[in-house]
Amino acid sequence: MIWVIHTLNGVSLGMLLFLLAAGLSLIYGLMKILNLTHGSYYLLGAYIGSTVIQTTGSWALALVVAPLIVAALGAVMERFFLRRFHLDELPQTLLTFGFLFIIGDVCLWIWGGDPILLPKPALFAKSIDLGGLSYPEYRLALIAAGLAVAAALWWFQERTRIGAMLRAGVDDAETARAMGIDVSLLFTLVFAVGAFLAALGGVLGGPIIGASPGADFDVMLLAFVVVIVGGLGSLRGALVGGLLIGLLDNFGKIFFPEFALFTIFVPMAVILSFRPTGLFGRA
């Protein structure tokens, strides 16, 4: 039964990584931007969510307010800053890297340097019995939430008109513009959705891994590993990559704690040696 517990821990972490990597993968798939600010969106989501919970006592409100605020910030960044350097990779990378430090310093100024751990919602604050071992209900809820978001994103991308326009923009932006699709508006929408998902991950992951100065770098590194393994621009790759990295990270820290990073990066290197574009990436 202990293996089941460890597997569930890995899957719950994988779902959290999926929330972070999905937006990052979407942004790159449409806009070809490796957004280094993505980890800051997670950190902001966790901090703002914590403030909302402390102020109102409502965990559900934090789950809505924090991602929306961060999504608005992402839309502003894309519209007024990144758009000036469309398809100019070096300035985009430097700009998002600069925002990473700016947002990190602002968070440090507002919330201080002490680590925080968001409270669990009262509905999932208990544990359930699994073969004589107790397991937190919240981690099971996190797995369910990740699956729900994955299903919603699949429906949005594959079954809606906006999703069809998004796929057209990913495949051929110039042809999409010629057909009357407002690709610029899609850029802003996708960037905002990516920021929303990262902040949602911050609120959902806050009760498990919390938030602290430097957490933005940690989650950004893991998110990049996930999208590289799964394939840039692929939602399915983000889901599979998130689960794979979540399980490897969890079991690696349990059985080989001194080689925790080794258990993540070596499989990534092996996968890329056979699939340079990732498991589900396209050449």
N, C-alpha and C positions, 0 to 999 in steps of 0.2 A: 504493500500500500504506500510505502514511502516513495516509491518511484512515481506513483500517481500524483502525489503531492508535488514532487519536484517538476514533473511534467506540466502540471497546471500552473505552477509558478512561471515556468518558461513560456507557456502559451499566453498568460496574462501580460508578461513583459513584451512578448511578441506583438500583441494587439496594441499596446501602447506605442511601440516602435512603428507599427503600421500607420497609426494616426499621424506621427511625425513625418514618416517617409512618403506617405501618399501625396500630401501637398507639395513636398519638395520635388517629387517625381512629376507631378502634373505641371508645375511651373517650368521645369526643364523641358518637358515634352512639347509644350506649346511655345515657350518663349526663349528656350536655350539659355536660361539663366541658372547658374549654380548659386542659389541664394544662401550665402553664408550667414544671413541674419536669421535663418530659420530657428536656430536654437534660442535666440532671444525671444521669439514669439512664444515658445514654450515657457520660458522664464516669466515673461510678462503675464501670460495666462494664469500661471500658478500664483503669482503675487497678487494680481488683481482679484482672482477668485478668493484668495485668503482674506483680502480686505472686505469684499462683499459679504462673505460669510460672517466675519466679525461684526460688520456694521448692521446687517439685516437678520442674521441667523438663518438665512435661507441658502441651502446648498444648491437647490435647483436654480435659483436666480443667478448664482455665481456661474453655473454651467452655461447660462445663456449670455449674461452681461460680459464676462471676461472675453470669450471668443469674439463677440461682436465688436468690442472696442479694439481688439488686436487686428481683426479683419479690416476695420476702418483705417487703422494705421498702415496696414499692408497696402491698401488701395491708394493711400496718399503717397507712399513711397514709390509705388509703380508709376502713378500718374505724373508726379512732379519731379521725380529724380531719375529713376531707371529708364524711363521712356526717352530721355535725352541721349541714351547710349545704346539704343536698340541694336542687337547683334554685335556689339563692340565688347568682347568678352573681358578684356583686362580692366577697363574702367568699371564695368558692372561688378566684377569680383572685388575690386578695391572699394567701391562704394558700399556694397553690402557688408564687407568686412569692417569698414569704418562704422557703419550703423550698429554692428555687433558690439563694438566697444562703447559706443555712445549709449545704447540702451542698457548695457550692463552697468555703466557708471550711474545712469539715472536711477536704475533699480537699487543700486547700492546707496545712493543719496536718499531715496524715499523710504526704503524698507530696511536699511541697515545691512550689516554683514552676517547676522546670525542666521543659521539655517532654520527653515520653517517646515512644518509638516501639516498639511491641511487635514482637518478632521474628516472622518468618514461620515457619509450621510446616515442618519439614524436608521433608515430603512434597511441598510446593509452593514450595520455596525456589529452584528453578531457573527458567530461561527457555526458551521454545520459539522456533523460527525461523518467522517469518511473512514469506515473500517476501524474505528477506535481512535482515530486521530482527528483533531479539530482543524478545520480549514476556514479561513475568512470568507464570509459571503461576498465581501466587496470585490475580491479578486475574481470570483465567478461573475459578478455583475460587470466587471471591466471586460471580461472575455465576451460576454453577451453584447455589451455596448460596441466593442470593436467589430464584431460580426455584423451588427445592425448598421454601423457606419459603412462597412465594406459593401453591404447589400444596397444601401442607399446611393453610394457613389457609382456602383455598377449600373443601377437603374437610371441615374442621372446621365451617365455617359452613353449608355446603350439604348435607352428607351425614350429620351426626350429630344425635342427639337434643338435645344441649346447644346445638348450632348453631341448631336449630329454635327452642329456647326463647329463645336470644339474639335471633334475628330477630323473634320475637314481642314481646320486651321493647323492641326498638328501635321497632317499629311502634306499639305501644300498651301501655305498662307497666301501666296500671291493669287492662286486660282480662287481661293475662298473670297478674297477681296473682290476679284472680278465678278463673282457671283452675287455680290451685294452684301456679304457678311461683314459686319463691323468687327474686324479682328482686333482692333485697338480696344474696344469695349470688352472683348473676350479676354484680352491680356489682363485688364484690371480685375475682371471677375475671377479669373483663375488665381491670380496673385492673392486676392482677398480670401478666396476659399482655402488656399494653402495656408495662409496665416491663421484662419479660423480653425482649421484642423490641428495645427500645432498648438494653439492656445487651448483648444479642447483637450488635447493630450496633457497640457500643463495642469488643468483643473482635475482631470481624471487620474493623472499620475501623481498629483500632489500628496494624496494620503499614503502612497507607497514609497516613492523616491524623494518626495519633497522638492524644495527649491532652495538654492543658496548661490552666492557668487561663484561663478565658474561652472555651474550646472549647464549653462547655455552651450559651452564648449563640449561638455561631455555628451549631451543628447545630440548635438549637431554631428559629432563624430560617428555615433551609432547610426543616426539617420542616413548619413552618407554611405556607410557600410551596407545598410539595407538596400538602398536604391542601386548601388553598384552591383550587389549580388543579384537582386531581382531584375535589374534592367531599367535604365533611365527612361522615363516616360510611360511606364507600364504600371497600372494599378494592381493587376494580378501579381506582377513581380514584387510590388511593395508589400502585398499581403503575405506571399510565400517567403520573401526575404525577411520580413519582420518575424514571422514564426520561426524560421530557421535560426536567425541570429539570437532571438530570445531564448530558444532552447539551448543553443551552444553556449551562450553567456551564462545561463543559469547552471547547467551541468558542469561547465568549465570551472566556475567559481567554487562549486561544491567538491569536485574530485581533484581538480588541479588549480588550486587558488594561486599558486606562484606563477602559473602560465595562463592567467585569465584572458589576457589580450591575445595570446598565442592561439587559443581555441577559436577566436573570432577571425583573425586576419589570415591564418594559414588556410582554412577552408575557403575564404574569399579568394586568395591567390590561386588555389587549385581550380575553383570554378572559373575564374577569369582566364586561366591557361587553356581551358577547353571551350569556354563561351566568352569571348572578349566583350560582348555586349551585355553580359549578364544572362540569367536564366531565361528571361522573357523579353529581353531587349531586341530591338531591330537594328540591323546594320545600316 
